[in-house]
Amino acid sequence: MTTSALGLILALCIGCTKATSAGEDGTGVAPPPPPPGDVSVELSGVTLGEDCGAGWAPPPPAPPARRAAPSTPAAMAPADCAEPGCGNHYRACQQTSIQLALHATGTSGPTPVRIRKVELLDAKGASLGELTPKSPSRWSDAGAYQAWDQTLAPGERAAVSYVLSTPGWNTMEGGMYAQTGKTFQVRVTVLVGAKDRVVEKKAIQPAIAPPPVPT
């Protein structure tokens, strides 16, 4: 075989490989999926309370005007009970939880959202440990929270909630009931696609039910 003929065969083979790998004729390798879009994250609500067990439901998301207001202690409604006047001594259990307001501003594809870390801090910013998030849920058009797959579509807005493990109140100075007059901070690290976002809320007072009053 002559040198010119061998060169022609090599050129043809290289051309075939280029067309196939680039997928220009529709028969080659599919292009990679579009990258996830961007997501704005707001820590719209925090409740530092207890572990209320099964059957607890997150409160409805606050309207935008309320979310913009300074953080205030969560309301503690009297618990249902049969004894007259027992509402004066007992309060409904408040589940430790967070609420996030999310807005997917990108338009290229769905974006996964995960809670990487929730940190509890004292009033001066010293760490008091981490709280474990679970049970992600999302406020639906039906007016209730539903299980959420932690994914946002392009342009989508969502109000979501996570149950948190209970802070170690009894390990703190004075025990659980000594914490009711103190303020705390919560810092949340949110993994949006492949990027971390850090949001926080300060001046949070615990929603701890007071001890029963002897009668």
C-alpha positions in Angstrom: 0.0 0.0 0.0 1.4 3.4 -0.9 2.0 6.2 1.6 -0.7 8.4 0.0 -3.4 5.6 0.2 -2.6 5.0 3.9 -2.9 8.7 4.6 -6.3 8.9 3.0 -7.6 6.0 5.1 -6.4 7.6 8.3 -8.0 10.9 7.4 -11.4 9.2 6.7 -11.2 7.3 10.1 -10.5 10.6 12.0 -13.4 12.3 10.3 -15.8 9.5 11.3 -14.6 9.6 14.9 -15.1 13.3 15.2 -18.6 13.3 13.8 -19.6 10.4 16.2 -18.1 11.9 19.4 -19.5 15.4 18.7 -23.0 14.0 18.0 -23.5 16.5 15.2 -25.5 14.1 13.0 -27.8 13.1 15.9 -26.4 9.6 16.3 -23.4 10.3 18.6 -23.1 10.9 22.3 -25.9 12.9 23.9 -24.9 16.3 25.3 -24.6 16.6 29.1 -27.7 17.8 31.0 -28.0 21.6 31.7 -26.5 22.7 34.9 -29.0 23.5 37.8 -30.2 27.0 38.2 -29.7 29.4 41.1 -31.9 29.5 44.1 -32.4 32.3 46.6 -32.8 31.1 50.2 -34.4 32.8 53.2 -34.7 31.4 56.7 -38.3 32.5 57.2 -39.0 30.9 60.5 -37.4 29.1 63.4 -38.9 27.3 66.4 -36.7 26.1 69.2 -38.9 23.9 71.2 -39.2 20.2 72.0 -39.8 16.8 70.3 -43.6 16.6 69.9 -43.6 13.1 68.3 -45.9 11.8 65.6 -48.9 13.8 64.5 -47.2 17.2 64.7 -47.7 19.5 61.6 -45.6 22.6 60.8 -47.4 26.0 61.1 -48.5 27.7 57.8 -45.8 29.8 56.2 -45.8 33.4 57.2 -46.8 36.0 54.6 -43.9 38.1 53.1 -44.7 41.1 55.4 -44.4 39.0 58.5 -41.2 37.3 57.3 -39.5 40.7 56.9 -40.3 41.6 60.5 -37.7 40.9 63.3 -37.7 37.4 64.7 -40.1 36.9 67.6 -40.8 34.0 69.9 -43.1 31.4 68.5 -46.7 31.5 70.0 -47.5 28.8 72.5 -51.2 27.9 72.4 -52.8 26.3 75.4 -53.1 22.5 75.1 -56.4 20.8 75.0 -57.4 19.2 78.3 -60.5 18.1 80.2 -59.8 19.8 83.5 -61.3 23.3 83.8 -58.6 25.9 83.9 -55.8 23.6 83.0 -54.9 25.8 80.0 -53.5 28.2 82.6 -50.8 25.7 83.5 -50.0 23.7 80.3 -49.0 24.8 76.9 -49.1 23.0 73.6 -45.9 21.3 72.5 -43.8 23.3 70.1 -41.7 21.2 67.7 -38.2 22.3 67.0 -38.2 23.1 63.3 -37.2 25.6 60.6 -39.0 27.1 57.6 -37.3 28.2 54.4 -38.6 30.4 51.6 -37.0 29.3 48.3 -37.1 30.8 44.8 -35.4 29.1 41.8 -34.2 32.0 39.7 -32.3 30.0 37.1 -34.1 28.6 34.0 -31.7 25.9 32.9 -33.0 22.8 34.8 -34.3 21.5 38.1 -32.1 22.3 41.2 -31.6 19.9 44.1 -31.7 21.5 47.6 -30.4 19.9 50.7 -29.8 20.9 54.3 -26.1 20.3 55.0 -25.9 21.6 58.6 -28.1 23.4 61.2 -26.1 25.0 64.0 -27.5 26.3 67.3 -25.5 29.2 68.8 -25.9 31.2 72.0 -26.5 34.9 72.0 -22.8 35.7 71.6 -22.4 33.3 68.7 -20.7 30.4 70.5 -21.6 27.0 69.1 -24.0 24.8 71.2 -24.0 21.9 68.7 -25.8 20.9 65.6 -29.5 20.0 65.1 -30.4 17.1 62.7 -32.9 18.0 60.0 -35.5 15.5 58.8 -39.0 15.1 57.2 -38.7 17.8 54.5 -42.2 19.1 53.5 -43.6 21.8 51.3 -46.6 24.0 51.5 -49.0 23.0 48.8 -51.8 24.8 46.9 -54.2 22.7 48.9 -53.2 24.7 52.0 -51.2 22.0 53.8 -47.6 20.7 54.1 -46.8 17.6 52.0 -43.7 15.5 51.6 -41.1 17.2 49.4 -38.5 15.6 47.1 -36.1 18.6 47.8 -36.0 19.7 44.1 -37.1 23.0 42.6 -38.1 23.5 38.9 -36.9 26.6 37.1 -38.7 29.8 38.3 -40.4 27.9 41.1 -41.2 29.4 44.5 -41.6 27.2 47.6 -42.2 27.4 51.3 -40.7 24.4 52.9 -40.2 23.1 56.5 -37.9 20.7 58.2 -38.3 19.0 61.6 -35.2 19.4 63.8 -33.8 17.3 66.6 -34.3 18.9 70.0 -31.6 21.0 71.5 -29.9 19.6 74.6 -31.7 21.9 76.9 -31.1 19.8 80.0 -27.3 19.9 79.4 -27.3 23.7 79.5 -26.7 25.7 82.6 -29.7 25.6 84.8 -31.5 23.0 82.7 -34.4 23.3 80.3 -36.6 25.8 82.1 -33.7 28.2 82.7 -33.4 28.7 79.0 -36.9 30.3 78.5 -35.6 33.9 79.1 -32.5 33.6 77.0 -31.9 34.2 73.3 -30.3 32.0 70.7 -29.2 32.0 67.1 -29.6 29.4 64.3 -27.3 29.1 61.3 -28.3 26.9 58.4 -26.0 25.7 55.6 -28.0 24.9 52.5 -26.6 23.0 49.6 -28.1 24.4 46.4 -26.9 22.3 43.5 -23.2 22.2 44.2 -23.0 25.5 46.1 -23.4 26.2 49.8 -25.6 29.0 51.1 -25.6 30.1 54.7 -28.6 31.8 56.2 -29.2 32.6 59.9 -31.6 34.1 62.3 -30.8 35.8 65.6 -32.6 36.8 68.8 -34.7 33.6 69.0 -36.3 32.7 72.3 -37.2 29.1 73.0 -40.8 27.9 72.9 -40.5 25.6 75.9 -43.6 24.6 77.8 -43.4 25.7 81.4 -43.4 23.1 84.2 -46.8 22.1 85.6 -48.0 24.2 88.5 -49.0 22.1 91.5 -52.7 22.6 92.4 
